[in-house]
Amino acid sequence: MVKRQAALGTRFGYVVADSIYGHDSKFCKKIEDDGHRFLMHVKSNDKVYLADPELKIPKRKFQSRGRPPTRPKSKLKPVCVDEIKKSLSDDDWEEITIRKTTKGTLKIRAYRQSVWVWNRKDPVARHWQLIIRNNLGEKGDVKYSLTNMPSSTPTSVLARMEAQRYWIEHVFENCKQETSMADYQIRGWNGWHHHMALVMMAMLFMYRYRATIEKSEPMLSCRDITALLAFVLPQRDVTLDEVIRQLRVRHKKRRTATDWWSQKQSYQSRTSVSLQK
């Protein structure tokens, strides 16, 4: 997929993926060798080195017997990324504001550190950056990522890069709920490809339409567009006035929920300041 997009001339700043891909160091190294930047989630038990492992091929123990060693070894021991998180103090974290959400402002704590990744086979280890993210107010919600971005990249930039996967997952959620992305009973490649192509075209229409009237209708969702299309297209079961009324009710509920979360976040912030005083 990455090679195809690069060949088509698609412009992208970096590649993001979940821990299934981030756990595969061979995949990450291939992305880097092709000249791309990446930020991959990794599993909590994935291991890294805190210093350059200084790989060396050991000498043969017995000069006259056995095959000579061919694989490099290191005297250092790797550590799990979750062990790094456990060793951090409150002063090690950096508080970063990511974006505004329907539940208030999303703020996180982030920590970054230079690490080395080695699979015990390659002749050299890769020097990357480890980013640990912990959402404020949410216990246990910790995410670990590896990136080959330059060490001069600010931690806030890396944290916002990691947060971009939310929008990808949000699009897939809309695809499944509104355009039946996962609802098919076919086994052939052509049929599956046609189904997915129609799903992508429908989602492109929805997101372009939302962007077009975002200023006048900021609460418009893909679900609302589906309801409107159900009236505009043949076999309409309700009147246009009823469709608009249902849209307004949903928009009012979304606005009320957004305001409630903002008020709650503001109250918690004031309470926290009072307790600290």
ZIHU-V958569 format. One record per residue. N is the residue number from 1. SS is DSSP state (H for helix, E for strand, L for the rest). PHI is phi in whole degrees, 0 to 359 (* if undefined). D_LAST is the distance of its C-alpha to the last C-alpha in Angstrom with 2 decimals. Layout:
N,SS,PHI,D_LAST / N,SS,PHI,D_LAST
//
This chain:
1,L,*,53.61 / 2,H,294,51.98 / 3,H,298,55.40 / 4,H,294,56.79 / 5,H,296,54.04 / 6,H,295,54.40 / 7,H,292,58.17 / 8,H,283,57.78 / 9,L,87,55.77 / 10,L,294,52.51 / 11,L,271,49.65 / 12,L,211,46.52 / 13,L,275,43.82 / 14,L,195,43.19 / 15,E,251,44.02 / 16,E,241,41.48 / 17,E,198,42.29 / 18,L,277,40.97 / 19,H,291,41.12 / 20,H,298,44.80 / 21,H,275,45.66 / 22,H,295,42.94 / 23,L,292,44.15 / 24,L,271,47.57 / 25,H,296,47.40 / 26,H,297,50.97 / 27,H,294,49.93 / 28,H,297,47.01 / 29,H,294,49.33 / 30,H,294,51.95 / 31,H,300,49.53 / 32,H,293,48.63 / 33,H,295,52.31 / 34,L,277,53.17 / 35,L,90,50.88 / 36,L,251,47.98 / 37,L,269,44.23 / 38,E,216,42.58 / 39,E,217,39.33 / 40,E,244,40.07 / 41,E,291,37.99 / 42,E,233,38.87 / 43,L,280,38.68 / 44,L,294,36.11 / 45,L,260,38.94 / 46,L,293,40.49 / 47,E,252,40.86 / 48,E,221,40.36 / 49,E,254,40.87 / 50,L,275,38.12 / 51,L,214,40.79 / 52,L,300,44.26 / 53,L,293,46.44 / 54,L,49,49.40 / 55,L,288,52.05 / 56,E,217,55.41 / 57,E,277,58.54 / 58,L,293,59.28 / 59,L,283,62.70 / 60,L,290,65.21 / 61,L,293,65.30 / 62,L,244,69.06 / 63,L,295,71.11 / 64,L,257,74.12 / 65,L,227,72.59 / 66,L,77,70.31 / 67,L,279,69.02 / 68,L,291,66.88 / 69,L,298,63.14 / 70,L,237,62.29 / 71,L,263,58.62 / 72,E,289,55.93 / 73,E,225,53.45 / 74,L,229,50.20 / 75,L,279,49.00 / 76,L,279,45.37 / 77,L,252,44.02 / 78,L,285,42.09 / 79,E,232,38.79 / 80,E,287,37.58 / 81,H,295,34.93 / 82,H,289,32.79 / 83,H,291,32.90 / 84,H,297,31.39 / 85,H,298,28.49 / 86,H,294,27.98 / 87,L,276,27.86 / 88,L,278,24.98 / 89,L,258,21.51 / 90,H,298,18.34 / 91,H,285,18.88 / 92,H,282,22.39 / 93,L,273,21.56 / 94,E,242,21.49 / 95,E,277,19.88 / 96,E,226,22.62 / 97,E,269,23.26 / 98,E,269,26.72 / 99,E,190,27.78 / 100,E,274,27.35 / 101,E,231,28.66 / 102,L,290,29.59 / 103,L,251,26.46 / 104,E,105,24.09 / 105,E,279,23.27 / 106,E,275,24.16 / 107,E,241,21.74 / 108,E,227,22.62 / 109,E,251,21.97 / 110,E,229,25.07 / 111,E,222,26.64 / 112,E,230,30.06 / 113,E,205,32.49 / 114,E,285,36.13 / 115,E,222,38.39 / 116,E,241,42.11 / 117,E,241,43.95 / 118,L,215,47.34 / 119,L,262,49.53 / 120,L,70,51.69 / 121,L,234,54.65 / 122,L,293,54.10 / 123,L,288,55.10 / 124,L,224,51.76 / 125,L,263,48.11 / 126,E,266,46.10 / 127,E,262,43.06 / 128,E,235,40.46 / 129,E,246,36.71 / 130,E,258,34.63 / 131,E,241,31.74 / 132,E,248,29.40 / 133,E,242,27.48 / 134,E,223,24.88 / 135,E,293,23.76 / 136,L,293,20.05 / 137,L,82,19.66 / 138,L,235,23.24 / 139,L,287,24.02 / 140,L,85,27.34 / 141,L,273,27.98 / 142,E,244,28.75 / 143,E,234,31.49 / 144,E,241,33.39 / 145,E,220,35.56 / 146,E,242,38.02 / 147,E,216,39.06 / 148,L,256,41.56 / 149,L,296,39.76 / 150,L,302,39.75 / 151,L,296,37.13 / 152,L,281,36.20 / 153,L,292,34.99 / 154,L,300,31.22 / 155,H,299,29.20 / 156,H,298,28.07 / 157,H,293,31.78 / 158,H,296,32.62 / 159,H,296,29.88 / 160,H,288,31.24 / 161,H,298,34.73 / 162,H,297,33.94 / 163,H,287,32.49 / 164,L,291,35.82 / 165,H,295,37.48 / 166,H,303,35.74 / 167,H,292,38.11 / 168,H,296,41.10 / 169,H,295,40.35 / 170,H,295,39.71 / 171,H,296,43.16 / 172,H,297,44.82 / 173,H,297,43.24 / 174,H,295,44.70 / 175,H,300,48.00 / 176,H,286,48.30 / 177,H,279,47.29 / 178,H,254,49.08 / 179,L,237,51.97 / 180,L,57,52.91 / 181,L,301,52.37 / 182,L,264,52.75 / 183,L,259,55.45 / 184,L,210,58.78 / 185,L,232,61.80 / 186,L,226,63.51 / 187,L,237,64.41 / 188,L,275,65.99 / 189,H,296,64.31 / 190,H,298,65.66 / 191,H,297,64.46 / 192,H,296,60.96 / 193,H,297,60.80 / 194,H,296,61.96 / 195,H,299,59.36 / 196,H,293,56.48 / 197,H,296,57.84 / 198,H,294,57.87 / 199,H,298,54.31 / 200,H,294,53.13 / 201,H,295,55.11 / 202,H,296,53.63 / 203,H,292,50.04 / 204,H,298,50.81 / 205,H,300,52.11 / 206,H,298,49.03 / 207,H,290,46.49 / 208,H,293,48.60 / 209,H,293,48.88 / 210,H,298,45.13 / 211,H,293,44.59 / 212,H,293,47.27 / 213,L,246,45.70 / 214,L,299,42.01 / 215,L,292,41.23 / 216,L,275,42.98 / 217,L,227,42.14 / 218,L,292,38.86 / 219,L,270,38.70 / 220,L,297,42.21 / 221,L,241,42.51 / 222,H,297,45.44 / 223,H,297,45.89 / 224,H,296,46.41 / 225,H,296,49.00 / 226,H,299,50.78 / 227,H,294,50.98 / 228,H,295,52.41 / 229,H,294,54.94 / 230,H,297,56.00 / 231,H,275,57.15 / 232,H,293,58.63 / 233,L,285,60.57 / 234,L,302,63.63 / 235,L,64,63.54 / 236,L,288,60.80 / 237,L,255,59.85 / 238,L,228,57.64 / 239,L,277,57.77 / 240,H,297,55.75 / 241,H,299,54.05 / 242,H,292,52.88 / 243,H,298,51.55 / 244,H,297,49.59 / 245,H,298,48.28 / 246,H,296,47.01 / 247,H,298,45.36 / 248,H,296,43.54 / 249,H,297,42.33 / 250,H,294,40.94 / 251,H,296,39.32 / 252,H,296,37.65 / 253,H,295,36.29 / 254,H,295,34.98 / 255,H,295,33.30 / 256,H,297,31.76 / 257,H,296,30.49 / 258,H,297,29.05 / 259,H,296,27.26 / 260,H,296,25.94 / 261,H,295,24.46 / 262,H,295,22.89 / 263,H,295,21.30 / 264,H,296,20.11 / 265,H,295,18.60 / 266,H,295,16.86 / 267,H,295,15.51 / 268,H,296,14.32 / 269,H,294,12.60 / 270,H,294,10.78 / 271,H,296,9.98 / 272,H,296,8.74 / 273,H,295,6.32 / 274,H,295,5.20 / 275,H,294,5.41 / 276,H,294,3.81 / 277,L,294,0.00
//
